[in-house]
Amino acid sequence: MNVDIKEAVKQIEGQIIEWRRDFHRYPEAAWTEFRTADRVVKVLNSFGYDVQYGSEVVEEAAMMGVPTQDVLENSSKRAIEEGADSTVVESMTGGKTGVVGTLYTGRPGPVVALRFDMDANEVQEKTDEKHRPWQEGFASLHAGVMHACGHDGHTAVGLGVAKILKEQKANLCGTVKLIFQPAEEGVRGAKAMVEAGVVDDVDYLFGMHLGFLAGSSDRFICGTDGFLATTKFDAYFSGVPAHAGAAPQEGRNALLAAAHAAISLHGIPRHAAGVSRINVGVLEAGSGRNVIADRAVLKLETRGETSAINCFMQEEALRIIHGAAAIQGVTVAIREMGGASGGQSDTAIANRLRQAAEASSLFAVIEDRGSLGASEDFTCFLERVQESGGQGGYAMVGINRAAGHHDGAFDFDEAALSNAVTVLTLAVSDLLQKTR
């Protein structure tokens, strides 16, 4: 079967690249992936998958950091103008752009899920002759938005896996679920799909990323650890304005409350049980030089080596913020903007990915483990699956990059796309072979 799968992937390599370039040309930021999701729905339907999307797979109450209604409406309108089906887009109203494609083999066996993120970055793409997407005509058509992290490639890989697994259906048992997730940037999207129950029946879960720790095309990392749990939130302080010279005693200073909080937040003790982080990235306040500031906002995040450590950091942060507001006699409202669990890849899944990478003969260097040292909301799926007794893991597929992730000059060697499809398909096929 290994030879058959490798040859099958070679046959569709051009199609995978075409998908990637289409997604790259029409990038969509978090919760606005209407055209991208529509394309995924159409392709999965053409393969014969059972396809769910919109509120079927996204729990609205768990969505975080959703854009304004104007942004959502303009984005959905643009998607339709760029070829998306209006009926599909309407089913994703409010930014519910998640998609799940399910392949039922008709034979009993485990449920295997693979997750692919779809969203782009709010980054302006380079427009010079050295930038290949610009040279070859597939650079972003949307100002201020581009695929600078490889999620266009992830989505294309997901469709490639879908095609090959459908072709292998007669050799498989069990069920395959392909999860196409919105809003990974800012770790905003996974929780809403988890709360919709999309992985509640999953026995084995696979995730992957192009690049990062695997920074060259001949490398493959089988299991990723070091995911930091994180919470991202905004704190809105509301005070009372007053003339700073004539009647300062009548004011309640929101700026001072926010400033006091910002300084105190960085004094939270670091946790003895593992890595902990806090950062105030934005402080905006006031309306004029001679006005007691009646409004302020802090944008901050906490992180922890485990979900428990992050929970400690978050609770301390909230305590400090509310205390700072009380000192100045102002009110404060908290809005959660994103979040992810901590996590570790299961050794059993990492071993399966190693076997698949070795069988592919595509990589000169295969490493068992790598530590991310950052956050990725794949861990929300991972945590739910592991809590239910299942196993999960996250691989890194090497790429040759033109620039670093989230850089306007980001691009990568597209041979990595078929490499990723091959390894993931081999790993899933091994789990679901009828002869097992």
Residue pairs with C-beta under 8 A, 6 or more apart in sequence:
1 168
1 171
1 429
1 433
2 359
2 360
2 426
4 168
5 164
5 168
5 422
5 425
5 426
5 429
6 360
6 422
6 426
8 164
8 167
8 168
9 160
9 164
9 418
9 421
9 422
9 425
10 418
12 160
12 163
12 164
13 417
13 418
15 160
15 163
16 156
16 157
16 159
16 160
16 417
16 418
16 421
17 156
17 414
17 417
19 39
19 43
19 155
19 156
19 159
19 160
20 152
20 153
20 155
20 156
20 414
20 417
21 133
21 138
21 152
22 39
22 138
23 36
23 39
23 118
23 147
23 151
23 152
23 155
23 156
24 133
24 138
24 139
24 140
24 146
24 147
24 152
25 138
25 139
25 140
25 141
26 35
26 36
26 82
26 140
26 141
26 142
27 120
27 121
27 140
27 142
27 145
27 146
27 147
27 152
28 34
28 35
28 36
28 75
28 79
28 118
28 119
28 120
28 142
28 145
29 67
29 119
29 120
29 121
29 122
29 145
29 185
30 65
30 67
30 119
30 182
30 183
30 184
30 185
30 186
30 188
30 189
31 63
31 65
31 66
31 67
31 72
31 95
31 97
31 119
31 182
31 183
31 188
31 189
32 67
32 71
32 72
32 75
32 76
32 95
32 97
33 97
33 118
33 119
33 182
33 183
34 75
34 76
34 78
34 79
34 80
34 84
34 89
34 92
34 97
35 78
35 79
35 82
35 83
35 84
36 97
36 118
36 155
37 53
37 88
37 92
37 97
37 98
37 99
37 118
37 180
37 182
38 79
38 83
38 84
38 85
38 88
38 89
39 84
40 99
40 101
40 118
40 155
40 158
40 159
40 180
41 51
41 53
41 85
41 88
41 99
42 85
43 159
43 162
44 51
44 99
44 101
44 159
44 162
44 178
45 51
47 101
47 162
47 163
47 166
48 103
48 166
49 101
49 102
49 103
49 162
49 166
49 178
50 101
50 102
50 103
50 104
51 99
51 100
51 101
51 102
52 99
52 100
52 102
53 88
53 91
53 92
53 96
53 97
53 98
53 99
53 100
54 91
54 92
54 93
54 96
54 97
54 98
55 91
55 96
56 100
56 196
57 96
57 98
57 99
57 100
57 193
57 196
57 198
58 96
58 97
58 98
58 182
58 192
58 193
58 196
59 192
59 193
59 195
59 196
60 94
60 96
60 192
61 195
62 191
62 192
62 194
62 195
62 196
63 94
63 95
63 96
63 183
63 188
63 189
63 192
64 183
64 186
64 188
64 191
64 192
64 336
64 337
64 338
64 339
65 183
65 186
65 188
65 232
65 337
65 338
66 72
66 94
66 95
66 188
67 75
67 95
72 93
72 94
72 95
76 89
76 90
76 92
76 93
78 142
79 89
80 86
80 89
95 182
95 183
96 192
97 118
97 182
97 183
98 179
98 180
98 181
98 182
98 189
98 192
98 193
98 196
98 198
99 179
99 180
100 177
100 178
100 179
100 180
100 193
100 198
101 162
101 177
101 178
101 180
102 175
102 176
102 177
102 178
103 162
103 165
103 166
103 169
103 175
103 176
103 177
103 178
104 175
105 169
105 172
105 173
105 174
105 175
105 176
105 432
107 172
107 173
107 174
107 434
108 173
108 174
109 172
109 173
109 174
109 175
109 432
110 174
110 175
110 203
110 204
110 431
110 432
111 174
111 175
111 176
111 177
111 201
111 202
111 203
111 204
112 174
112 175
112 176
112 177
112 202
112 203
112 204
112 205
112 206
112 428
112 431
112 432
113 176
113 177
113 178
113 179
113 198
113 199
113 202
113 204
113 205
113 206
113 381
113 385
114 158
114 161
114 176
114 177
114 178
114 179
114 205
114 206
114 207
114 424
114 428
115 179
115 181
115 190
115 205
115 206
115 207
115 378
115 381
116 154
116 155
116 157
116 158
116 178
116 179
116 180
116 181
117 151
117 154
117 155
117 180
117 181
117 182
117 184
117 189
117 378
118 151
118 154
118 155
118 180
118 181
118 182
118 184
119 151
119 182
119 183
119 184
119 185
119 189
120 140
120 145
120 146
120 147
120 148
120 149
120 151
120 152
120 185
121 145
121 146
121 147
121 148
121 149
121 185
121 406
122 144
122 145
123 144
123 145
123 146
123 148
123 406
123 407
123 408
124 143
124 144
124 146
124 408
125 131
125 133
125 134
125 139
125 140
125 146
125 148
125 408
126 134
126 139
126 408
126 409
127 134
127 139
128 134
129 135
130 409
131 139
131 402
131 409
131 411
132 402
132 411
133 139
133 140
133 411
139 146
140 146
140 147
146 408
146 410
147 153
147 410
148 405
148 406
148 407
148 408
148 410
149 185
149 405
149 406
149 410
150 209
150 210
150 211
150 399
150 405
150 410
150 412
151 184
153 210
153 412
153 414
153 416
153 417
153 420
154 208
154 209
154 210
155 180
156 417
157 208
157 210
157 417
157 420
157 421
157 424
158 178
158 180
160 417
160 418
160 421
161 178
161 421
161 424
161 425
161 428
162 178
164 421
164 425
165 172
165 176
165 425
165 428
165 429
168 425
168 429
171 429
171 433
171 434
172 429
172 432
172 433
172 434
173 432
173 433
173 434
173 436
174 431
174 432
176 428
176 432
177 198
177 199
177 202
179 193
179 198
179 199
179 381
181 189
181 190
181 193
181 377
182 189
183 189
183 192
184 190
184 376
184 377
184 378
186 232
186 337
186 338
187 230
187 232
187 338
187 339
187 340
187 375
187 376
187 377
188 337
188 338
188 377
189 377
190 340
190 377
190 378
190 379
190 380
190 381
191 339
191 340
191 377
191 380
193 199
193 381
194 380
194 381
194 384
199 205
199 381
199 384
199 385
200 384
200 388
202 385
202 388
202 390
203 385
203 390
203 391
204 349
204 385
204 390
204 391
204 392
204 431
205 349
205 381
205 382
205 385
205 390
205 391
205 392
205 393
206 349
206 353
206 392
206 393
206 394
206 395
206 424
206 427
206 428
207 378
207 381
207 382
207 392
207 393
207 394
207 395
208 394
208 395
208 396
208 397
208 420
208 424
209 224
209 376
209 394
209 395
209 396
209 397
210 396
210 397
210 399
210 412
210 416
210 420
211 396
211 397
211 398
211 399
211 401
211 405
211 412
212 372
212 396
212 405
213 221
213 224
213 370
213 371
213 372
213 396
214 220
214 221
214 367
214 370
214 396
214 397
214 398
214 399
215 398
215 399
215 401
216 398
216 399
216 400
217 398
217 399
217 400
217 413
217 415
217 416
217 419
218 363
218 364
218 365
218 398
219 363
219 364
219 365
219 366
219 367
219 396
219 398
220 353
220 357
220 362
220 363
220 365
220 366
220 367
220 395
220 396
220 397
220 398
220 419
220 423
221 367
221 368
221 369
221 370
221 395
221 396
222 345
222 350
222 351
222 353
222 354
222 357
222 366
222 367
222 368
222 369
222 393
222 395
223 345
223 346
223 347
223 349
223 350
223 353
223 368
223 369
223 370
223 393
223 394
223 395
224 345
224 369
224 370
224 371
224 372
224 393
224 394
224 395
224 396
225 343
225 344
225 345
225 369
225 370
225 371
225 372
226 305
226 370
226 371
226 372
226 373
226 374
227 340
227 341
227 342
227 343
227 344
227 372
227 374
227 375
227 376
227 378
227 379
227 394
228 275
228 277
228 303
228 304
228 305
228 310
228 342
228 372
228 373
228 374
228 375
229 303
229 304
229 305
229 306
229 307
229 309
229 310
229 311
229 340
229 341
229 342
229 375
229 379
230 301
230 302
230 303
230 304
230 310
230 338
230 339
230 340
230 375
231 301
231 302
231 310
231 313
231 314
231 336
231 338
231 339
232 299
232 300
232 301
232 336
232 337
232 338
232 339
233 300
233 301
233 334
233 335
233 336
233 337
234 297
234 298
234 299
234 300
234 334
234 335
234 337
235 258
235 261
235 297
235 298
235 300
235 321
235 332
235 333
235 334
235 335
236 295
236 296
236 297
236 332
236 333
236 334
236 335
237 254
237 257
237 258
237 285
237 295
237 296
237 297
237 298
237 325
237 330
237 331
237 332
238 254
238 294
238 295
238 330
238 331
238 332
238 333
239 251
239 252
239 253
239 254
239 257
239 292
239 293
239 294
239 295
239 296
239 328
239 329
239 330
239 331
240 250
240 251
240 252
240 292
240 294
240 330
241 251
241 287
241 291
241 292
241 293
241 294
242 248
242 249
242 250
242 251
242 291
242 292
243 250
243 290
243 291
243 292
244 251
244 289
244 290
244 291
244 292
245 290
248 292
250 292
251 292
251 294
252 292
252 294
252 328
252 329
252 330
253 292
253 293
253 328
253 330
254 285
254 286
254 293
254 294
254 295
254 296
254 328
254 330
255 285
255 286
255 293
255 296
256 293
256 328
257 296
257 324
257 325
257 327
257 328
257 330
257 332
258 283
258 285
258 296
258 297
258 298
258 324
259 283
259 285
260 324
260 327
260 328
261 298
261 320
261 321
261 323
261 324
261 325
262 280
262 283
262 298
264 320
264 323
264 324
265 278
265 280
265 300
265 317
265 320
265 321
266 278
266 280
268 276
268 278
268 313
268 316
268 317
268 320
270 276
271 304
271 305
271 309
271 312
271 313
273 305
273 306
273 308
273 309
274 304
274 305
274 306
274 309
275 303
275 304
275 305
275 309
276 302
276 303
276 304
276 305
276 309
276 310
276 312
276 313
277 301
277 302
277 303
277 304
277 313
278 300
278 301
278 302
278 303
278 313
278 317
279 300
279 301
280 298
280 299
280 300
281 299
281 300
281 301
282 297
282 298
282 299
283 296
283 297
283 298
283 299
284 296
284 297
285 293
285 295
285 296
285 297
286 293
286 295
286 296
287 293
287 294
287 295
298 321
299 337
300 317
301 338
302 310
302 313
302 314
302 317
303 310
303 313
303 375
304 310
304 311
304 312
304 313
304 342
305 342
306 342
307 341
307 342
307 383
309 342
310 342
318 334
321 332
321 334
322 332
324 332
325 331
325 332
338 377
339 377
340 375
340 376
340 377
340 378
340 379
340 380
341 377
341 379
341 380
341 382
341 383
342 379
343 378
343 379
343 382
343 383
343 386
343 394
345 369
345 382
345 392
345 393
345 394
346 386
346 391
346 392
346 393
348 391
349 391
349 392
349 393
350 368
350 369
350 393
350 395
352 393
352 427
352 430
352 431
353 393
353 395
353 423
353 427
354 366
354 368
355 426
355 427
355 430
356 422
356 423
356 424
356 426
356 427
356 430
357 363
357 366
357 423
358 366
359 426
360 419
360 422
360 423
360 426
362 419
362 422
362 423
363 398
363 419
365 398
370 396
376 394
378 394
381 392
382 392
382 394
385 391
385 392
386 392
395 423
395 424
397 416
397 419
397 420
397 423
398 416
398 419
399 412
399 413
399 416
400 412
400 413
400 416
401 410
401 411
401 412
402 409
402 410
402 411
402 412
403 409
403 410
403 411
404 410
